[in-house]
């Protein structure tokens, strides 16, 4: 009791202390509110605010207490209702114990219960699949008919239904009679034809995959359909394997692994494609291996181009089909080249084979392929390459041993080499001519420059023959070098003649044949440029072995050879320009006619035509593209000046002369802009000749005409008196005698008196020397 009293006393003290603290806090709060006398006016406002706060706190307290009371009441109610439920559960558990004690006798009948349950499950599964089971023969027939019609997706849907029905029945048997396998035999026998339908469908799929390269171009829907079916079967395989892990049941024929078989079929088709390319007969074609390897190169480039452009949209992304195809082609190439290397070969064939292996990375860098083969194994193993090199040197040593004592053998070797090289070069020209008439554009390098294989094959052949005699002696090497230079000269003459013939045939066929004349004429120019580069490389290689006396003679031969190849390239460019200006001729004919002065932009069509052809000519090497642009500009200026001087148009009034001069200057600027757009190397000052001619037409004081003509003649030394006469006639205010008097005051009269001297001059970039007049000229 004393303790309780003490606690009550302590509680009273705490309450008094709390009240004191609250009173003190309230006093401070009031002091804060009423710091000024005028704050007394707000006492009533403060009182109301405090009353509201107090009411709010009391309401919150009341709500909290009421909520707690409700929770207590709810808990008591639930406890009250739980008592009878607990009693009921106790009674139920007692009943369960009672019933379980009476079930011991049922253990003796468990096997019978299992049999009844199994039969019930089997009957249930049979009832569920009864419709499908009854229609199995009919469904099999329908599926076979759809396959024969090529409707593979619908056929696969029926096959999926059949396999699903069979697998469900077998699964039920598996669950109930795993130890009695014989009970599955009737089901397997009844569904035996389902497997044959699956095999028949697979056969059709592999047929499509074997022809995938053709199917994707002619009917890609078939290829996509086959791939969809294969992917569905892959999903069914995955589900079957998952169920096997879970319950130990695997349907018959699973996993089918059709994706793996798809890749196997593609690889077999690739192997067959290589095997079907039979090499030419060795006895009929001495360069059979070069031709054969070039054919293989084209197959690789064309096929992988199809794969990268057409296969990728058809195949699922995870197939990574482009990489897979490149790997397949690489493996096939390894097999092919191993087979070629394992056979006994001639020396030139070994060089062809090794050269092709070296060039293989560059072949695969072709824009249509663009594959880095460094990640793959080498085409030929180091052992195979070493064996080929050993065999090659055995050939060389065997053929040329003791040559110093056998000059007749050397002469025979030289003659045979000359004959072989000449024949080889002629066949290369024939093969190249056949390429010109193909319905396919030529190959292009990384920069998009067209070319054929003739330049590479030609100089490979020459290098091989020079390599054979490298280790023999300088005398024989110089003889073989002379043979090579003679063969190059023969090649240039025949190749030039072939180019002339194809141009003639193109114009005779009214520009219908060859179909890709522009592209192959471009390739010819590029081929000859490559020959020029190869000639320079050969010169550097040969000059390192000769003495000073021979060096000048050999350099002269190589220089003449390079010049001849350059001339063929320029000739090809000129033939391309002939085609351009044939198209432009009707528009150039409108220059300086009666309507020219009043017409608007007369060079608009010329501009559009030049830009259009310029896009085609971009496939030329830069050197000859710039040459072609310069020649096109020169020819257009010549045609413009020819129209100005040869037509009978005259500007008889000052206004007409001024207007004509202004239009000539404007068109001069337009011509300059046309070719500046085509190439930055175009001569920006070439069109000044038109501006100078315009000044002669526009000048008002005829006394100044001799001075203008003198300046024009100094700038263009190929200008003659007849050109000046035609130009003065264009003015319309100078007659023939006056024109002669004006020209007599210039050096043109003296130049014309010695015509042979003028004709012998080689004036670079001259325009007037290409313009001729009939006797009498414009005044005649």
Secondary structure as the mmCIF struct_conf table of DSSP 4:
data_model
#
loop_
_struct_conf.conf_type_id
_struct_conf.id
_struct_conf.beg_label_comp_id
_struct_conf.beg_label_asym_id
_struct_conf.beg_label_seq_id
_struct_conf.end_label_comp_id
_struct_conf.end_label_asym_id
_struct_conf.end_label_seq_id
HELX_RH_AL_P HELX_RH_AL_P1 UNK A 2 UNK A 33
TURN_TY1_P TURN_TY1_P1 UNK A 34 UNK A 34
BEND BEND1 UNK A 35 UNK A 36
HELX_RH_3T_P HELX_RH_3T_P1 UNK A 37 UNK A 42
HELX_RH_AL_P HELX_RH_AL_P2 UNK A 43 UNK A 101
TURN_TY1_P TURN_TY1_P2 UNK A 102 UNK A 102
HELX_RH_3T_P HELX_RH_3T_P2 UNK A 104 UNK A 109
HELX_RH_AL_P HELX_RH_AL_P3 UNK A 110 UNK A 128
TURN_TY1_P TURN_TY1_P3 UNK A 129 UNK A 129
HELX_RH_AL_P HELX_RH_AL_P4 UNK A 130 UNK A 134
TURN_TY1_P TURN_TY1_P4 UNK A 135 UNK A 135
HELX_RH_AL_P HELX_RH_AL_P5 UNK A 136 UNK A 149
TURN_TY1_P TURN_TY1_P5 UNK A 150 UNK A 150
HELX_RH_AL_P HELX_RH_AL_P6 UNK A 152 UNK A 176
TURN_TY1_P TURN_TY1_P6 UNK A 178 UNK A 179
HELX_RH_3T_P HELX_RH_3T_P3 UNK A 181 UNK A 184
HELX_RH_AL_P HELX_RH_AL_P7 UNK A 185 UNK A 190
TURN_TY1_P TURN_TY1_P7 UNK A 191 UNK A 191
HELX_RH_AL_P HELX_RH_AL_P8 UNK A 192 UNK A 210
TURN_TY1_P TURN_TY1_P8 UNK A 211 UNK A 211
HELX_RH_AL_P HELX_RH_AL_P9 UNK A 212 UNK A 218
HELX_RH_AL_P HELX_RH_AL_P10 UNK A 220 UNK A 247
BEND BEND2 UNK A 248 UNK A 248
TURN_TY1_P TURN_TY1_P9 UNK A 252 UNK A 253
HELX_RH_AL_P HELX_RH_AL_P11 UNK A 258 UNK A 275
TURN_TY1_P TURN_TY1_P10 UNK A 276 UNK A 276
BEND BEND3 UNK A 277 UNK A 277
HELX_LH_PP_P HELX_LH_PP_P1 UNK A 278 UNK A 281
TURN_TY1_P TURN_TY1_P11 UNK A 282 UNK A 284
TURN_TY1_P TURN_TY1_P12 UNK A 286 UNK A 287
HELX_RH_AL_P HELX_RH_AL_P12 UNK A 288 UNK A 306
HELX_RH_PI_P HELX_RH_PI_P1 UNK A 307 UNK A 311
HELX_RH_AL_P HELX_RH_AL_P13 UNK A 312 UNK A 314
BEND BEND4 UNK A 315 UNK A 315
HELX_RH_3T_P HELX_RH_3T_P4 UNK A 317 UNK A 319
HELX_RH_AL_P HELX_RH_AL_P14 UNK A 321 UNK A 342
BEND BEND5 UNK A 343 UNK A 343
HELX_RH_AL_P HELX_RH_AL_P15 UNK A 347 UNK A 363
TURN_TY1_P TURN_TY1_P13 UNK A 364 UNK A 365
BEND BEND6 UNK A 366 UNK A 366
TURN_TY1_P TURN_TY1_P14 UNK A 367 UNK A 369
HELX_RH_3T_P HELX_RH_3T_P5 UNK A 373 UNK A 375
BEND BEND7 UNK A 376 UNK A 376
HELX_LH_PP_P HELX_LH_PP_P2 UNK A 377 UNK A 378
BEND BEND8 UNK A 379 UNK A 380
HELX_RH_AL_P HELX_RH_AL_P16 UNK A 382 UNK A 400
TURN_TY1_P TURN_TY1_P15 UNK A 401 UNK A 402
HELX_RH_3T_P HELX_RH_3T_P6 UNK A 403 UNK A 405
HELX_RH_AL_P HELX_RH_AL_P17 UNK A 407 UNK A 436
TURN_TY1_P TURN_TY1_P16 UNK A 437 UNK A 437
BEND BEND9 UNK A 438 UNK A 440
HELX_LH_PP_P HELX_LH_PP_P3 UNK A 441 UNK A 442
STRN STRN1 UNK A 443 UNK A 444
TURN_TY1_P TURN_TY1_P17 UNK A 446 UNK A 447
STRN STRN2 UNK A 450 UNK A 451
BEND BEND10 UNK A 453 UNK A 453
HELX_RH_AL_P HELX_RH_AL_P18 UNK A 454 UNK A 468
TURN_TY1_P TURN_TY1_P18 UNK A 469 UNK A 472
HELX_RH_AL_P HELX_RH_AL_P19 UNK A 474 UNK A 508
TURN_TY1_P TURN_TY1_P19 UNK A 509 UNK A 510
BEND BEND11 UNK A 511 UNK A 511
BEND BEND12 UNK A 513 UNK A 514
TURN_TY1_P TURN_TY1_P20 UNK A 515 UNK A 516
HELX_RH_AL_P HELX_RH_AL_P20 UNK A 517 UNK A 543
TURN_TY1_P TURN_TY1_P21 UNK A 544 UNK A 545
BEND BEND13 UNK A 546 UNK A 546
HELX_RH_AL_P HELX_RH_AL_P21 UNK A 548 UNK A 588
TURN_TY1_P TURN_TY1_P22 UNK A 589 UNK A 592
BEND BEND14 UNK A 593 UNK A 593
TURN_TY1_P TURN_TY1_P23 UNK A 594 UNK A 598
BEND BEND15 UNK A 600 UNK A 600
TURN_TY1_P TURN_TY1_P24 UNK A 602 UNK A 603
HELX_RH_AL_P HELX_RH_AL_P22 UNK A 604 UNK A 617
TURN_TY1_P TURN_TY1_P25 UNK A 618 UNK A 619
BEND BEND16 UNK A 620 UNK A 620
HELX_RH_AL_P HELX_RH_AL_P23 UNK A 622 UNK A 646
BEND BEND17 UNK A 647 UNK A 647
BEND BEND18 UNK A 653 UNK A 653
HELX_RH_AL_P HELX_RH_AL_P24 UNK A 654 UNK A 678
TURN_TY1_P TURN_TY1_P26 UNK A 680 UNK A 681
BEND BEND19 UNK A 682 UNK A 682
TURN_TY1_P TURN_TY1_P27 UNK A 684 UNK A 687
HELX_RH_AL_P HELX_RH_AL_P25 UNK A 688 UNK A 698
BEND BEND20 UNK A 700 UNK A 700
HELX_RH_3T_P HELX_RH_3T_P7 UNK A 702 UNK A 704
HELX_RH_AL_P HELX_RH_AL_P26 UNK A 705 UNK A 715
TURN_TY1_P TURN_TY1_P28 UNK A 717 UNK A 718
HELX_RH_AL_P HELX_RH_AL_P27 UNK A 721 UNK A 731
BEND BEND21 UNK A 732 UNK A 733
HELX_RH_AL_P HELX_RH_AL_P28 UNK A 736 UNK A 744
TURN_TY1_P TURN_TY1_P29 UNK A 745 UNK A 745
BEND BEND22 UNK A 746 UNK A 746
TURN_TY1_P TURN_TY1_P30 UNK A 747 UNK A 747
HELX_RH_AL_P HELX_RH_AL_P29 UNK A 748 UNK A 753
TURN_TY1_P TURN_TY1_P31 UNK A 754 UNK A 754
HELX_RH_AL_P HELX_RH_AL_P30 UNK A 755 UNK A 760
TURN_TY1_P TURN_TY1_P32 UNK A 764 UNK A 765
BEND BEND23 UNK A 767 UNK A 767
HELX_RH_3T_P HELX_RH_3T_P8 UNK A 768 UNK A 770
TURN_TY1_P TURN_TY1_P33 UNK A 775 UNK A 779
#
